[in-house]
Amino acid sequence: MSALDNKTIPRILIFDSGVGGLSIFQEIQKKLPFAHLVYASDNAFFPYGTKGGEELIVRVDKVLHAIIAVFPVDIIVVACNTASTLTLPHIRSHFVQPVVGVVPAIKPASALSKSRVIGLLATPATVSRPYTHELIRDYAAGAEVISVGSSDLVQLAENKLRGAEITGEQLKPIFQPFFDHPSGQKMDALVLACTHFPLLRHEIAAQFPAHVQLIDSGEAIARRVASLLETHDFVQSTPENWAVFTKASTGVDALVPQLAQFEIYNSRIIEI
């Protein structure tokens, strides 16, 4: 599908390696309730945070082309911080659709923080990425940023969406580095720099003092997607949402019933 025509229904692809991008999906759904949304999980290659840069660029290109061949879309949302920080230039040069990426919300956190001590909670890959360091340098100058990387939290979010209960005992060791840091008690903003983490927002908030604000990119991404559509006059209709996976598994089977809470009632496996 090329440029959007007036009087059409937009179709938006939200893409991640696992279920984390559903936090972005939900924000776009609130903002654009008339849009057809395709949620794609590259579960055959999950998790992205442990993969090499070149390997990931090749993989994301291959998966996006395969999915769009089946589900033509108007906008691509790369709902993964790791993939966004590595693959956006390549994707934007190889696809005709507008591409929206997700980056750690350092800028809004810096604007909100009064203590000038900010927490950054991400995957280890995102924490170490030069792009993340540039964001901190450009938008959090003069602030102290305490960075903690966790892959375990990604898996816990996956487990929660499949019906598992997440306990404080599981979470406490992950967040302990914030409290062990000499400036940890001054921290008043925590950036959830992985799209999986907002799925655990309530559980995470319970582990921190009430004055610590949790900040993610979901609403900003939804606003950006909406801005790309604002010049078009769309048909108002009941959306048809799909979930797409790149590998059949018992994990997918367990997830499908949970997708109804996102108004996703159709699913498909595209083996890649």
C-alpha positions as CSV (number, residue, x, y, z in Angstrom):
1,M,0.0,0.0,0.0
2,S,1.4,3.4,-0.9
3,A,0.2,6.8,0.3
4,L,-3.0,7.0,2.2
5,D,-6.1,8.0,0.3
6,N,-8.9,9.9,1.9
7,K,-12.0,8.0,3.0
8,T,-9.9,4.9,3.8
9,I,-9.3,3.0,7.0
10,P,-5.7,3.1,8.1
11,R,-3.8,0.0,8.9
12,I,-0.9,0.3,11.3
13,L,1.7,-2.4,12.1
14,I,3.1,-2.5,15.6
15,F,6.2,-4.7,15.7
16,D,8.3,-6.2,18.5
17,S,10.1,-9.4,19.3
18,G,7.7,-10.3,22.1
19,V,4.6,-8.9,23.8
20,G,6.1,-5.6,25.0
21,G,4.9,-3.7,22.0
22,L,1.4,-4.3,23.2
23,S,1.9,-1.4,25.6
24,I,2.4,0.8,22.5
25,F,-0.5,-1.0,20.7
26,Q,-2.8,0.0,23.6
27,E,-1.8,3.7,23.4
28,I,-2.3,3.8,19.6
29,Q,-5.7,2.1,20.1
30,K,-6.8,4.8,22.5
31,K,-5.7,7.5,20.2
32,L,-7.0,6.0,16.9
33,P,-9.9,3.7,17.8
34,F,-11.0,3.5,14.2
35,A,-7.7,2.1,12.8
36,H,-7.0,-1.5,11.9
37,L,-4.0,-2.6,14.0
38,V,-1.7,-5.5,13.2
39,Y,0.5,-6.6,16.2
40,A,3.5,-8.6,15.0
41,S,5.7,-10.5,17.5
42,D,8.9,-12.0,16.1
43,N,8.8,-14.7,18.8
44,A,11.0,-17.0,16.7
45,F,13.9,-14.6,17.3
46,F,12.9,-13.5,20.9
47,P,14.6,-11.7,22.7
48,Y,16.1,-9.0,20.5
49,G,18.2,-7.7,23.4
50,T,20.7,-10.5,23.2
51,K,21.3,-10.3,19.5
52,G,24.1,-8.7,17.5
53,G,23.5,-5.4,15.6
54,E,24.0,-6.7,12.0
55,E,22.2,-9.9,12.8
56,L,19.2,-7.9,14.1
57,I,19.1,-5.5,11.1
58,V,19.0,-8.4,8.7
59,R,16.3,-10.2,10.7
60,V,14.0,-7.1,11.2
61,D,14.2,-6.4,7.4
62,K,13.3,-10.0,6.6
63,V,10.4,-10.2,9.0
64,L,8.8,-6.8,8.1
65,H,8.9,-7.6,4.4
66,A,7.3,-11.0,5.0
67,I,4.5,-9.6,7.3
68,I,3.7,-6.6,5.0
69,A,3.4,-9.0,2.0
70,V,0.5,-10.6,3.9
71,F,-0.8,-7.5,5.7
72,P,-0.3,-4.3,3.7
73,V,0.0,-1.4,6.1
74,D,0.3,2.4,6.0
75,I,2.5,3.0,9.0
76,I,5.2,0.8,10.6
77,V,5.8,1.2,14.4
78,V,9.0,-0.5,15.6
79,A,7.8,-0.9,19.2
80,C,11.1,-2.1,20.6
81,N,13.8,0.1,22.0
82,T,16.6,-2.3,21.1
83,A,15.4,-2.6,17.5
84,S,14.7,1.1,17.1
85,T,18.2,2.1,18.3
86,L,19.8,-0.2,15.8
87,T,17.6,-0.7,12.7
88,L,15.6,2.6,12.1
89,P,17.9,4.1,9.4
90,H,17.9,0.8,7.5
91,I,14.1,0.3,7.7
92,R,13.4,3.9,6.7
93,S,15.6,3.5,3.6
94,H,14.0,0.1,2.6
95,F,10.3,0.7,3.1
96,V,7.9,3.3,1.6
97,Q,5.7,3.5,4.7
98,P,6.5,6.1,7.4
99,V,8.4,4.4,10.2
100,V,8.0,5.4,13.8
101,G,10.5,4.1,16.4
102,V,10.6,4.0,20.2
103,V,13.5,5.5,22.1
104,P,14.0,5.9,25.9
105,A,12.0,8.8,27.3
106,I,15.1,10.6,28.7
107,K,13.9,14.0,27.5
108,P,10.5,14.1,29.2
109,A,12.0,12.5,32.4
110,S,14.7,15.2,32.5
111,A,12.0,17.9,32.1
112,L,9.9,16.4,35.0
113,S,12.7,15.6,37.5
114,K,13.1,18.1,40.2
115,S,15.9,16.3,42.0
116,R,18.0,15.8,38.8
117,V,18.4,12.2,39.6
118,I,16.8,10.0,37.0
119,G,16.6,6.2,36.8
120,L,16.9,4.4,33.5
121,L,15.4,0.8,33.4
122,A,16.1,-1.0,30.2
123,T,17.5,-4.1,28.6
124,P,21.2,-4.5,29.0
125,A,21.6,-3.9,25.3
126,T,19.7,-0.6,25.4
127,V,21.7,0.5,28.5
128,S,25.0,0.0,26.7
129,R,24.0,1.3,23.3
130,P,25.8,4.5,22.2
131,Y,22.5,5.9,21.0
132,T,21.2,5.8,24.7
133,H,24.4,7.6,25.9
134,E,23.8,10.3,23.3
135,L,20.2,10.8,24.5
136,I,21.5,11.2,28.1
137,R,24.2,13.7,26.9
138,D,21.7,15.7,24.8
139,Y,18.7,15.8,27.0
140,A,19.8,15.1,30.6
141,A,22.8,17.4,30.8
142,G,23.4,18.2,34.4
143,A,21.3,15.3,35.7
144,E,22.6,12.1,37.2
145,V,21.2,9.0,35.4
146,I,21.3,5.7,37.2
147,S,21.1,3.0,34.6
148,V,20.0,-0.6,35.3
149,G,19.7,-3.3,32.7
150,S,17.4,-6.3,33.1
151,S,16.5,-9.2,30.8
152,D,14.6,-11.0,33.6
153,L,12.0,-8.2,33.7
154,V,11.3,-8.8,30.0
155,Q,10.5,-12.4,30.7
156,L,8.4,-11.5,33.7
157,A,6.2,-9.2,31.5
158,E,5.8,-12.1,29.0
159,N,4.8,-14.4,31.9
160,K,2.3,-11.9,33.3
161,L,0.5,-11.6,29.9
162,R,0.1,-15.3,29.9
163,G,-1.6,-15.3,33.3
164,A,1.3,-15.6,35.7
165,E,1.3,-13.7,39.0
166,I,4.4,-11.5,39.4
167,T,5.6,-11.1,43.0
168,G,7.6,-8.5,44.9
169,E,10.1,-11.2,45.7
170,Q,10.8,-11.6,42.0
171,L,11.1,-7.9,41.4
172,K,13.1,-6.7,44.4
173,P,16.5,-8.0,43.2
174,I,16.1,-6.4,39.8
175,F,15.5,-2.9,41.3
176,Q,18.0,-3.2,44.2
177,P,20.8,-1.5,42.2
178,F,18.8,1.7,42.3
179,F,18.5,1.7,46.1
180,D,22.2,0.7,46.4
181,H,23.4,3.6,44.4
182,P,24.6,6.6,46.5
183,S,22.1,8.9,44.8
184,G,19.3,6.4,44.7
185,Q,17.1,7.9,47.4
186,K,17.0,11.2,45.5
187,M,15.7,9.6,42.3
188,D,12.3,11.0,41.4
189,A,11.8,9.8,37.8
190,L,12.2,6.3,36.4
191,V,12.3,5.8,32.6
192,L,10.8,2.5,31.5
193,A,13.0,2.1,28.5
194,C,11.7,-1.2,27.2
195,T,8.1,-1.6,25.8
196,H,7.7,-4.7,28.0
197,F,8.0,-2.7,31.2
198,P,4.8,-0.7,31.1
199,L,2.9,-4.0,31.1
200,L,4.3,-4.3,34.7
201,R,3.6,-0.7,35.6
202,H,1.6,-1.4,38.8
203,E,4.1,-4.0,40.0
204,I,7.0,-1.8,39.4
205,A,5.4,1.3,41.0
206,A,4.8,-0.8,44.2
207,Q,8.6,-1.3,44.6
208,F,9.4,2.5,44.6
209,P,8.4,5.4,46.8
210,A,5.3,7.3,45.7
211,H,7.3,10.3,44.6
212,V,9.1,8.3,41.8
213,Q,7.3,9.0,38.5
214,L,7.3,6.2,35.9
215,I,7.8,7.5,32.4
216,D,7.5,5.6,29.1
217,S,7.2,6.5,25.4
218,G,3.8,5.0,24.7
219,E,1.6,8.1,24.6
220,A,4.2,10.1,22.7
221,I,4.4,7.4,20.0
222,A,0.6,7.3,19.7
223,R,0.6,11.1,19.2
224,R,3.3,10.8,16.5
225,V,1.3,8.1,14.7
226,A,-1.8,10.2,14.9
227,S,0.0,13.2,13.5
228,L,0.9,11.2,10.4
229,L,-2.8,10.7,9.8
230,E,-4.2,14.1,10.7
231,T,-4.6,15.4,7.2
232,H,-6.8,12.4,6.1
233,D,-10.6,12.0,6.5
234,F,-11.2,8.4,7.5
235,V,-14.2,6.1,7.4
236,Q,-15.3,5.4,11.0
237,S,-15.7,1.6,11.4
238,T,-15.2,-1.2,13.8
239,P,-11.5,-2.1,13.6
240,E,-10.3,-5.5,12.6
241,N,-7.1,-6.2,14.7
242,W,-4.7,-9.1,14.1
243,A,-1.8,-10.7,16.0
244,V,0.9,-12.2,14.0
245,F,3.7,-14.5,15.2
246,T,6.7,-15.9,13.4
247,K,6.6,-19.3,15.2
248,A,3.9,-21.6,16.5
249,S,4.5,-22.5,20.1
250,T,2.7,-23.3,23.4
251,G,3.6,-19.7,24.5
252,V,1.5,-18.4,21.6
253,D,-1.3,-20.7,22.5
254,A,-1.3,-19.4,26.1
255,L,-1.2,-15.8,24.9
256,V,-4.1,-15.8,22.4
257,P,-6.9,-15.7,25.0
258,Q,-5.2,-12.8,26.7
259,L,-5.1,-10.8,23.5
260,A,-8.9,-10.2,23.8
261,Q,-8.2,-7.5,26.4
262,F,-6.6,-5.6,23.5
263,E,-9.5,-6.3,21.2
264,I,-7.4,-8.7,19.2
265,Y,-9.6,-11.6,18.1
266,N,-7.7,-12.8,15.1
267,S,-4.2,-14.4,15.0
268,R,-2.0,-16.0,12.4
269,I,1.4,-17.7,12.2
270,I,3.8,-16.6,9.5
271,E,6.8,-18.8,9.9
272,I,10.0,-16.9,9.2
